[in-house]
Amino acid sequence: MGKKDKIFKKAKESPKNLTFNELCSLAEYAGFEFRNQSGSHKIYKHPAVKKILNFQPDKKDKSKAKNYQIKQLITIIEDFSLMKG
């Protein structure tokens, strides 16, 4: 199992333990391109997905990703089959 598969599995099975950096890496593994950053907000866009994703770390623990953003990314990955291949 490759690194991208491990992070995707962790995101699905244990989203509360996913770090902000892992969330950003997962988005990039799924084909999202980093567009820009404003403060702590990182913006990602995918050529096949019309939705723009805006990620920022959790307020209480800056190293952690926000749970709803993880779920949002997982849903898009699964709906568009972005982790295939």
N, C-alpha and C positions, 0 to 999 in steps of 0.2 A: 504494500500500500504506500503510495507516494505521499509527499508532504501535503499537497492540496487535498487529497482524499482524507487524510488524518484531520486536517483543520475543518473540513466540511462535516465529517462525522462528529467531531467535538462540538461544533456549532449546533448540530441537530440534537445530540444526546445530552449535552451539558452546556447550554448557552450561558448560564451564569458564570461559568469559568473561562469564557472566551475573552481574550484581551482585545483592547482597541486595535493594536497592531495586527493581531490575527484576523480581525474583522476586515481591515483594509487589505490585507494580503489575500483573503478569501475572495473579496470583490475583484481584485486584479486577476486571480487565478480563473475566475469565471468570465473574464474578458472585459471587465469594466476598466475604463481608463481614468486615471487621476486627472482632473481638470484644473482645479485650483484649491487654495486653502485660504480661509479668512478666519484668523484667530485659531481656535481649536477645531473649526468646522472644515472637513475635507469633502470635496464634491467629486462624485464619480459619475461617468456617463458610459453607456454601452451602445454600440452601433445598432444592435438589433432590438434594444429596449427603449421605449420612449420616455420612461421614467428616469429622472435624475435622482441619484441617491446622495443624501447629505448626512454624513456621520460626524458625531462628536463624542468624546469620551464621557463616561458617567461622572456626574458632579461629585459624588462621594468618594469614588476611587478612580482617579484619572487614568489608571492603567487598564481599566475594564471597559468593555463595550456596553452600550445600552441594549437591554434585552429586546425591546421592540424593533430596534434597527437590525439586530441579528435575525429575528423572525421575518422581517421584511425582505432581507437579502435572501434567506433560504427559500421563501415563497417564490421570488423572482427566478432564482436559479432552477428550482424545480419546474415552474410553469414554462420556462423557455428552454429547459434541458441544457443548461449552460455548462455543466460539469462533464458532459459526455466527451469521450475522445481524448 
